Amino acid sequence: MNVTRRPILRQTRRRVASIFAGIALLAVLVAVGGTSPATATGGGPLVRADLSQAGKVLIVQVRTSRQIALRDLARQPDFRRPAAKYLCLEINRAGDKVVSRVCLGGRNRSHHAVGVSRTLRSGEVISKKTVRATVKRVKGKKLVVSFEPGPAHLTPGRYSWRVSLAGVGCDAGSEGCRSYMPGNRLARYDIKPIVAVGCTGGNGQVVRRGPARGKRIALTFDDGPSAYTPGVLKVLRRKKAKATFFMLGQRVNADPSMARRVLAAGHEIGNHSNAHALLPSPGDIRYTSNLIRSRTGFRPCLFRPPYGAISSSVLSGARSAGMKTVLWDVDTQDWRTPGSGSIAASIRSAGAGSIVLMHDGGGPRSQTVAALSGAISSLRHRGYKLTTVSRLLGNRTIYRPVR
């Protein structure tokens, strides 16, 4: 009798162990990465919700049992009002008493913006704002929302979250109708820090300026990183301006942490050859791009030839390495150290689409640093936005979450 029961007991134990292993694996997946899903456990309009991260944005997917009109939802609802109608992602960082609610809807721009309210758990609103987002409807009953976490006050870390729906799918005349996904617990998700890994548009073209439409100007700095780079970064941060730094490979190799700091501040790195040789070879150009990538994780898509000198070999080398060749239309001649006033005047002469040449290395650059703040203020007063070369040209930076 014992002989016949043992195989059955072994099979039962294996099945139980398999079930528990599957439950444990699901818990790990929800807690640490990929997509964090929440599915319905009962009735109600909410069927499924997913939270994930792709590049620079968070993506919320919500599936419902019926189509929900965005115009009927409040983008900035009063959460304590029983009759309020809203569809929100409720997300709370571990250990934080404040809950962020990212809400869809509104009569205007409902597919291009979301409301962000920071509230206490009671629903009392501490602050609120509207941030840019993309809201797409898929086959009527599914909504896909993507937005950058930074403007929504969401920094990298571990979070608890759920989706809440109020005032929709209720009986006629009822108030206080609310449903949640998941309904009886909070899901977990880790928002990861992101890093810039490259950019689009490296098609071998030669450009001296960007399009004149739109009041945008690209500030560029050559020959760094150096001891003057932190001063440039400080001014750019204070003025909320972005720029492109064309770096020498040997300088990146000597100070990779500064190059990474430039990227972390939201600026862009370009290839300026390894050692500032006149007419660098294709091998030099390729070597410098590989060096920058190995030290920073970022592969440049922009190349600036030393002295602005080009040849068929230089252009071919940049093209084969997957880069545009970027020159300029405004030269501050700061390498001559003409004085901060002269440098500032040159910067202020820039117009829509201009690419401005400056230096943060290769010599004493204190005059350049001193000229920046006032010149940027002047351009801003005239309505200009200071951006990277890639964005000026209609391209974009590629971001990936840190694994």
C-alpha positions in Angstrom: 0.0 0.0 0.0 2.9 2.4 0.8 4.4 1.5 -2.5 1.4 2.7 -4.4 0.8 5.9 -2.5 4.3 7.3 -2.7 4.3 8.2 -6.4 0.9 9.9 -5.9 2.3 11.9 -3.0 5.4 12.9 -5.0 3.2 14.1 -7.9 1.0 16.1 -5.5 4.0 17.8 -3.9 5.4 18.7 -7.3 2.2 20.3 -8.4 1.9 22.3 -5.2 5.5 23.4 -5.5 4.9 24.4 -9.2 1.9 26.5 -8.2 3.8 28.3 -5.5 6.8 28.9 -7.8 4.5 30.4 -10.4 3.0 32.7 -7.8 6.4 33.7 -6.6 7.6 34.5 -10.1 4.6 36.7 -10.8 5.2 38.6 -7.6 8.8 39.2 -8.7 7.8 40.4 -12.2 5.3 42.8 -10.8 7.8 44.2 -8.2 10.9 44.7 -10.2 10.5 45.5 -13.8 9.1 45.3 -17.3 5.4 45.9 -17.3 3.5 46.0 -14.0 0.0 44.6 -14.7 -3.2 44.8 -12.7 -6.3 42.8 -13.8 -9.8 42.9 -12.6 -11.0 40.6 -9.8 -14.7 41.4 -10.1 -17.2 43.6 -11.8 -16.9 47.3 -12.8 -15.8 49.2 -15.8 -12.0 48.7 -15.2 -10.8 45.4 -16.8 -7.0 45.8 -16.9 -4.2 48.3 -16.2 -0.5 48.2 -17.1 2.4 50.5 -16.1 5.7 50.4 -18.0 8.7 52.5 -19.0 10.0 53.0 -22.5 13.0 55.3 -23.0 12.2 58.6 -21.4 8.4 58.1 -20.8 6.1 56.2 -18.5 3.3 54.4 -20.3 -0.1 53.7 -18.7 -2.5 51.3 -20.5 -6.1 51.1 -19.2 -8.7 48.7 -20.6 -12.4 49.2 -19.8 -15.6 47.2 -20.4 -17.1 50.2 -22.1 -15.9 53.3 -24.1 -15.2 56.3 -21.8 -15.4 59.8 -23.2 -12.4 61.8 -22.2 -14.4 65.1 -22.4 -16.6 63.9 -19.5 -13.7 63.4 -17.2 -12.1 66.2 -15.0 -8.4 66.7 -15.6 -8.1 68.5 -12.2 -10.9 66.8 -10.2 -11.9 67.5 -6.6 -11.2 64.0 -5.2 -13.3 64.6 -2.1 -16.4 65.5 -4.1 -18.7 62.4 -4.3 -20.0 63.3 -7.8 -16.5 63.9 -9.3 -15.8 62.1 -12.6 -12.2 61.1 -13.2 -9.8 58.4 -14.5 -6.4 58.7 -12.7 -3.1 56.8 -12.1 -2.6 57.0 -8.3 1.1 56.5 -7.6 3.0 56.8 -4.4 6.8 56.5 -3.7 7.7 54.1 -0.9 7.8 56.0 2.4 6.2 59.2 1.0 2.9 60.4 2.5 2.0 62.4 -0.7 0.2 60.6 -3.5 0.6 61.8 -7.1 -2.5 61.5 -9.3 -2.1 61.7 -13.0 -5.6 62.3 -14.5 -7.0 62.1 -18.0 -9.7 64.2 -19.5 -10.7 67.9 -20.0 -12.6 69.7 -22.6 -9.5 70.9 -24.4 -6.3 69.1 -25.4 -7.5 65.9 -23.8 -5.3 63.8 -26.1 -2.2 66.0 -25.5 -2.2 66.8 -21.8 -2.9 65.3 -18.4 -3.5 66.8 -15.0 -1.0 66.1 -12.2 -2.2 66.6 -8.6 -0.1 65.9 -5.5 -2.5 65.0 -2.7 -2.6 63.7 0.8 -4.2 60.2 1.2 -7.4 62.0 2.3 -7.7 63.6 -1.2 -6.6 67.1 -0.1 -4.7 68.7 -3.0 -1.3 70.2 -2.2 -0.4 71.2 -5.7 -1.6 70.7 -9.2 -0.4 71.4 -12.7 -0.9 70.3 -16.3 1.8 68.5 -18.2 2.3 67.4 -21.8 1.3 63.8 -22.6 0.1 61.6 -25.5 -3.3 60.0 -25.0 -4.3 57.4 -27.6 -7.5 55.4 -27.9 -7.1 51.9 -29.2 -10.2 50.1 -30.4 -12.5 52.2 -28.3 -12.1 50.5 -24.9 -8.4 50.9 -24.4 -6.5 54.1 -23.5 -2.7 54.4 -23.8 -1.1 57.4 -22.0 2.6 58.3 -22.2 4.3 61.1 -20.3 7.7 62.0 -18.9 7.8 61.3 -15.1 10.0 64.3 -14.2 7.4 67.0 -14.9 4.9 64.9 -13.0 7.2 65.0 -9.9 8.0 61.3 -10.3 11.7 60.5 -9.7 13.5 57.1 -10.0 12.6 54.7 -7.2 10.1 52.1 -6.0 6.4 53.0 -6.2 3.0 51.6 -5.3 0.2 52.3 -7.8 -3.3 51.7 -9.0 -5.8 53.2 -11.5 -8.9 54.8 -10.1 -12.2 55.5 -12.0 -14.9 57.6 -10.5 -18.4 58.6 -11.7 -18.4 56.3 -14.7 -20.4 53.0 -15.0 -22.7 53.8 -12.1 -26.5 53.4 -11.8 -28.5 56.4 -12.8 -28.5 59.1 -10.1 -25.9 57.4 -7.9 -23.0 59.3 -6.4 -19.7 58.2 -5.0 -19.3 55.4 -7.5 -15.6 54.5 -7.6 -13.6 51.5 -8.9 -9.9 50.6 -8.7 -7.5 48.5 -10.6 -6.3 46.4 -8.8 -9.2 46.4 -6.5 -7.9 44.9 -3.3 -4.2 45.8 -3.2 -1.6 48.1 -4.7 0.7 47.0 -7.5 4.4 47.7 -7.4 6.7 49.3 -10.0 10.3 50.6 -10.1 10.8 53.8 -12.1 14.3 53.5 -13.4 16.7 56.4 -14.1 17.3 57.0 -17.8 20.5 57.6 -19.7 21.1 59.1 -23.2 22.6 56.5 -25.5 22.5 58.2 -28.9 20.6 60.4 -31.3 18.8 60.3 -34.6 19.7 62.1 -37.8 23.3 60.9 -38.5 22.9 60.9 -42.2 26.1 62.4 -43.4 24.7 65.8 -44.3 26.7 69.1 -43.8 24.8 71.8 -41.9 25.7 75.4 -41.0 22.4 76.4 -39.4 19.0 75.0 -38.6 15.6 76.0 -40.1 14.5 79.6 -39.6 11.0 78.6 -38.6 10.5 78.7 -34.8 12.6 80.9 -32.6 15.3 78.4 -31.6 19.1 78.7 -31.4 21.7 76.1 -30.7 24.7 77.0 -28.5 27.7 74.8 -29.0 31.0 74.4 -27.2 34.2 72.9 -28.6 37.4 71.3 -27.2 36.3 70.2 -23.8 35.7 68.8 -21.3 38.0 71.0 -19.3 38.1 72.9 -16.0 35.8 75.5 -17.5 33.0 73.1 -18.4 31.5 73.1 -14.8 31.1 76.9 -15.1 29.3 76.6 -18.4 27.1 73.9 -17.0 26.2 76.1 -14.0 25.1 79.0 -16.2 23.1 76.7 -18.5 21.4 75.1 -15.5 20.5 78.4 -14.0 19.1 79.7 -17.2 17.4 76.4 -18.1 19.1 76.3 -21.5 20.4 73.2 -23.4 23.5 73.0 -25.5 25.8 70.7 -27.6 29.3 70.0 -26.5 31.7 68.9 -29.3 34.3 67.0 -27.3 37.8 65.8 -28.0 38.4 62.1 -27.5 41.5 62.6 -25.5 39.7 65.0 -23.2 36.8 62.6 -22.7 39.3 59.8 -21.9 41.0 62.1 -19.3 37.8 63.2 -17.6 34.9 60.8 -18.5 33.0 61.8 -15.4 32.6 65.3 -16.7 31.4 64.1 -20.0 28.8 61.9 -18.3 27.8 65.0 -16.2 27.1 66.9 -19.4 24.8 64.2 -20.6 23.1 63.8 -17.2 22.2 67.6 -17.3 20.3 67.0 -20.6 22.9 68.3 -23.0 24.3 66.6 -26.1 27.8 65.4 -26.9 29.3 65.6 -30.4 32.5 64.2 -31.9 35.3 66.8 -32.4 38.1 64.3 -33.4 40.5 62.7 -30.9 43.2 65.4 -30.6 42.1 68.3 -32.8 44.1 67.3 -35.8 43.5 69.2 -39.1 41.4 67.1 -41.4 41.2 64.0 -39.2 41.2 60.6 -41.0 38.1 58.4 -41.1 39.8 56.1 -38.6 40.3 59.0 -36.2 36.7 60.0 -36.4 35.5 56.4 -35.9 37.9 55.9 -33.0 36.7 59.0 -31.2 33.0 58.0 -31.5 33.9 54.6 -30.1 35.9 56.2 -27.3 33.0 58.5 -26.3 30.6 55.6 -26.3 32.9 53.4 -24.2 33.4 56.2 -21.6 29.8 57.6 -21.5 27.5 55.1 -23.0 26.5 57.7 -25.6 27.2 57.3 -29.4 27.4 60.7 -31.1 25.4 61.4 -34.3 27.1 64.9 -34.8 30.6 65.6 -35.9 32.4 69.0 -36.0 35.7 69.1 -37.9 38.6 71.0 -36.1 38.9 74.5 -37.5 35.8 73.9 -39.5 38.0 72.4 -42.3 36.4 69.7 -44.4 37.5 67.5 -47.3 35.9 64.6 -49.1 37.8 62.2 -46.8 36.5 64.0 -43.7 32.9 64.0 -44.9 33.1 60.4 -45.9 34.5 59.4 -42.5 31.7 61.3 -40.7 29.1 59.7 -43.0 30.4 56.2 -42.5 30.4 56.7 -38.7 26.7 57.6 -38.9 27.0 61.4 -38.2 26.1 64.8 -39.6 28.9 67.3 -40.1 28.0 70.4 -38.1 29.6 73.8 -38.8 28.1 77.2 -37.6 26.8 80.5 -38.8 27.7 82.6 -35.7 31.4 82.6 -34.6 32.0 84.3 -31.3 35.8 84.1 -31.9 36.1 83.5 -28.1 39.4 81.6 -28.8 40.9 85.0 -29.4 39.9 86.0 -25.8 38.4 89.4 -27.1 36.6 90.1 -23.8 33.3 88.9 -22.4 31.5 91.9 -23.8 32.6 91.1 -27.4 31.7 87.4 -26.9 28.3 88.3 -25.5 27.6 90.7 -28.4 28.3 87.9 -30.9 26.0 85.5 -29.1 23.2 88.1 -29.1 23.6 88.5 -32.9 22.2 85.0 -33.4 18.8 84.6 -35.1 16.3 81.9 -35.6 18.0 78.7 -36.6 21.5 79.9 -35.7 24.3 77.6 -34.6 26.7 79.5 -32.3 30.3 78.5 -32.0 32.0 78.8 -28.6 34.7 76.9 -26.6 34.7 75.3 -23.1 38.3 74.0 -23.6 41.5 74.5 -25.5 42.6 77.5 -23.6 41.5 80.1 -21.0 37.7 80.3 -21.3 36.7 82.4 -18.3 35.5 85.2 -20.7 33.2 82.7 -22.4 31.7 81.7 -19.1 31.3 85.3 -18.0 29.5 86.2 -21.3 26.9 83.5 -21.2 24.4 84.6 -18.6 23.7 88.0 -19.9 23.7 86.9 -23.5 21.2 84.1 -22.8 18.9 86.5 -20.9 19.0 88.8 -23.9 18.0 86.0 -26.3 15.3 84.8 -24.0 13.9 88.4 -23.7 13.6 88.3 -27.5 11.6 85.1 -27.4 14.4 82.6 -28.3 14.7 79.0 -27.0 18.2 77.6 -26.5 18.3 74.0 -27.5 20.6 71.2 -28.8 21.7 70.9 -32.4 19.8 67.7 -32.8 16.6 69.3 -31.6 17.2 72.4 -33.7 17.5 70.1 -36.8 14.3 68.2 -35.9 16.1 65.1 -34.6 15.9 63.6 -31.1 18.0 62.1 -28.4 17.5 58.4 -27.7 17.1 57.4 -24.0 17.1 54.1 -22.3 16.3 53.1 -18.7 19.2 51.9 -16.6 18.9 48.2 -16.0 
